[in-house]
Amino acid sequence: MTLVDLSSETLSWFEAAIAGADLEARMSMLHVDEGRGVRTVLVDFPDGWRRDAVGTQPAGEEMVTLSGALHVAGKRAVPGHYLVITPRALRADTWTEDGTRAVVMFTGAGGGWVDGEELVTGSSTLTALEPGFVREPVEGLHGRVELRDDVAGAVLDQDVEVVWFESQAYAVVPAGEAVPAGANRALVRFLD
């Protein structure tokens, strides 16, 4: 496993359109596991990015902002907060402040955007990343997520993704292998 520097400009980047937005965003694919139906992407939003469309999509999203701020449906996700958007949650009034970068963990297939509010069944929550934070398993989101300050060197019995959001590093760690020594607190996504 490799510790990925999320602040590096040498990552492999591609431009992608986000449903309902006029500007494309720059993305770097960090992890794809088709068997589990998950993927994790580093998104670098251009200044002035916004999505005026109102709608839903079938994939769940969990994100931690590394810099800037992301606004979705009245919530402002800044560094040190965790935004959870379950499948078919309303996505409205979506825009970024200048310099926004975020790690986004998806559950479910990409695409499937539907304009309007008719299919809204999900919800979104924004939580400060404080000691003891845990996102327990919920329908439509894979695994569980917890905030850890002691994960470096740990050998876990499940495959995990680790995001050191303060020092901007990332790793996928197979079960039974030691987690690399990233700096500061980390979000750990247990992949069952």
CORSULKA-V849546 format. One record per residue. RES is the residue in three letters. SS is DSSP state (H for helix, E for strand, L for the rest). PSI is psi in whole degrees, -180 to 180 (* if undefined). D_FIRST is the distance of its C-alpha to the first C-alpha in Angstrom with 2 decimals. Layout:
# CORSULKA-V849546
RES & SS & PSI & D_FIRST
RES & SS & PSI & D_FIRST
This chain:
# CORSULKA-V849546
MET & L & 151 & 0.00
THR & L & 139 & 3.77
LEU & L & 119 & 6.84
VAL & E & 128 & 9.32
ASP & E & 107 & 12.92
LEU & L & -12 & 15.08
SER & L & -3 & 18.19
SER & L & 137 & 17.44
GLU & L & -4 & 19.98
THR & L & 6 & 17.96
LEU & L & 159 & 15.84
SER & L & 115 & 17.01
TRP & L & 152 & 19.94
PHE & E & 155 & 22.58
GLU & E & 137 & 25.81
ALA & E & 142 & 26.57
ALA & L & 137 & 29.72
ILE & L & 129 & 29.65
ALA & L & 129 & 32.53
GLY & L & -4 & 35.64
ALA & E & 146 & 34.52
ASP & L & -36 & 36.28
LEU & L & 141 & 33.52
GLU & L & 160 & 30.17
ALA & E & 152 & 27.00
ARG & E & 133 & 24.16
MET & E & 152 & 20.81
SER & E & 120 & 17.19
MET & E & 119 & 15.38
LEU & E & -35 & 12.08
HIS & E & 138 & 11.71
VAL & E & 129 & 14.27
ASP & E & 93 & 14.96
GLU & L & -33 & 18.52
GLY & L & -38 & 19.11
ARG & L & -13 & 18.77
GLY & L & 36 & 20.38
VAL & E & 153 & 17.97
ARG & E & 151 & 16.59
THR & E & 133 & 15.55
VAL & E & 138 & 17.06
LEU & E & 124 & 17.69
VAL & E & 127 & 21.47
ASP & E & 102 & 23.55
PHE & L & 136 & 27.14
PRO & L & 150 & 29.97
ASP & L & 138 & 32.72
GLY & L & 6 & 35.37
TRP & L & 139 & 33.21
ARG & E & 156 & 34.88
ARG & E & 110 & 35.37
ASP & L & -20 & 39.02
ALA & L & 149 & 38.72
VAL & L & 130 & 38.96
GLY & E & -163 & 37.34
THR & E & 166 & 34.70
GLN & L & 158 & 31.78
PRO & L & -17 & 30.41
ALA & L & 145 & 26.77
GLY & E & 151 & 25.84
GLU & E & 138 & 24.12
GLU & E & 134 & 22.57
MET & E & 148 & 22.07
VAL & E & 126 & 21.63
THR & E & 131 & 23.39
LEU & E & -32 & 21.94
SER & E & 160 & 25.26
GLY & L & -148 & 28.65
ALA & E & 142 & 29.75
LEU & E & 127 & 29.71
HIS & E & 128 & 32.90
VAL & E & 121 & 33.08
ALA & L & 46 & 36.23
GLY & L & 1 & 37.50
LYS & E & 140 & 34.29
ARG & E & 104 & 32.87
ALA & E & 116 & 29.14
VAL & E & 167 & 28.46
PRO & L & 138 & 25.63
GLY & L & 5 & 25.53
HIS & E & 158 & 26.49
TYR & E & 122 & 24.89
LEU & E & 125 & 26.57
VAL & E & 125 & 26.61
ILE & E & 109 & 28.49
THR & L & 163 & 29.14
PRO & L & 141 & 30.11
ARG & L & 23 & 33.50
ALA & L & 152 & 33.78
LEU & L & 130 & 36.04
ARG & E & 110 & 34.48
ALA & L & 160 & 37.21
ASP & L & 55 & 37.94
THR & E & 123 & 34.41
TRP & E & 166 & 33.89
THR & E & 152 & 31.85
GLU & L & 162 & 32.97
ASP & L & 142 & 32.31
GLY & L & 24 & 28.85
THR & L & 129 & 26.99
ARG & E & 141 & 23.24
ALA & E & 148 & 21.53
VAL & E & 124 & 18.37
VAL & E & 124 & 19.81
MET & E & 117 & 18.51
PHE & E & 147 & 20.75
THR & E & 124 & 21.95
GLY & L & 168 & 24.15
ALA & L & 148 & 25.16
GLY & L & 166 & 25.67
GLY & L & -168 & 29.24
GLY & L & 15 & 32.32
TRP & L & 135 & 33.72
VAL & E & 122 & 37.30
ASP & E & 147 & 39.68
GLY & L & 179 & 41.73
GLU & L & 3 & 41.65
GLU & L & -33 & 42.97
LEU & L & 8 & 39.68
VAL & L & 118 & 38.51
THR & L & -16 & 37.43
GLY & L & -172 & 34.30
SER & L & 167 & 33.94
SER & E & 144 & 31.94
THR & E & 146 & 31.31
LEU & E & 125 & 30.28
THR & E & 136 & 29.31
ALA & E & 139 & 28.90
LEU & L & 92 & 25.69
GLU & L & 161 & 27.49
PRO & L & 136 & 26.80
GLY & L & -2 & 26.76
PHE & L & 130 & 25.63
VAL & E & 133 & 24.54
ARG & E & 103 & 24.66
GLU & L & 162 & 25.69
PRO & L & 136 & 25.33
VAL & E & 152 & 27.81
GLU & L & 131 & 29.05
GLY & L & -7 & 27.36
LEU & E & 136 & 24.12
HIS & L & 138 & 21.16
GLY & L & -155 & 20.24
ARG & E & 161 & 20.89
VAL & E & 137 & 19.74
GLU & E & 153 & 20.43
LEU & E & 128 & 20.56
ARG & E & 142 & 19.22
ASP & L & 6 & 19.84
ASP & L & 26 & 18.55
VAL & L & -25 & 14.99
ALA & L & 126 & 13.35
GLY & L & -10 & 12.85
ALA & L & 145 & 13.86
VAL & E & 114 & 13.07
LEU & L & 155 & 13.96
ASP & L & 11 & 15.65
GLN & L & 154 & 14.40
ASP & L & 141 & 11.45
VAL & E & 157 & 11.24
GLU & E & 139 & 10.75
VAL & E & 128 & 11.36
VAL & E & 111 & 13.65
TRP & E & 90 & 15.07
PHE & L & -27 & 18.12
GLU & L & -38 & 20.24
SER & L & 2 & 17.98
GLN & L & 62 & 16.46
ALA & E & 161 & 12.69
TYR & E & 147 & 10.24
ALA & E & 148 & 6.88
VAL & E & 125 & 6.49
VAL & E & 117 & 6.20
PRO & L & 153 & 7.97
ALA & L & 139 & 11.31
GLY & L & -6 & 11.97
GLU & L & 152 & 8.83
ALA & E & 138 & 9.48
VAL & L & 133 & 8.79
PRO & L & 165 & 8.33
ALA & L & 82 & 11.83
GLY & L & 160 & 12.69
ALA & L & 145 & 16.45
ASN & L & -169 & 19.01
ARG & L & 157 & 19.14
ALA & E & 148 & 16.53
LEU & E & 132 & 16.99
VAL & E & 121 & 15.14
ARG & E & 112 & 15.61
PHE & E & 126 & 15.88
LEU & L & 21 & 15.55
ASP & L & * & 18.02
